[in-house]
Every structure is written in C-alpha cells, then in structure tokens.
Amino acid sequence: FGDRFSQALTYYCLASLAQEQEDYPEARAYFQKALEIYAEYQDEYRGAIAREALERLPDNSEN
C-alpha cells in the first residue's frame, strides 16, 4: 500500500495513546486523519474500526 497507508496506522496508534491520556481533542484529530487515509484506499474494514473508536470518544472535549 505504501507510506501513506502506513501513516493511517500511525495516526490510529497516536489517537489511541491520546485517548489513554484523556486528550480527547488530540485523539479525535488523529482518528479523523486515519479515517481520511483509509477512505482514500477504500479500506472499509479499517475505516469502520477507526470510526467506531472516534464515536466512542466522550463528547466533552474540554480535557
């Protein structure tokens, strides 16, 4: 797939770390970047996983 596809995995991992640290705005941004790349590659499976993780983030992004 190439470097761009690898970036999506990196963004997903960074989002997960930010989520663990309760930095929800950062997590949201990284999950969104991963989603955009998965959409470019029409990877519905990984896109669904990233979308689900994004939707599970708390709505309150003041943290």
Secondary structure, DSSP 4 states (H G I P E B T S, - for coil): --HHHHHHHHHHHHHHHHHHTT-HHHHHHHHHHHHHHHHHTT-HHHHHHHHHHHHHS-S----
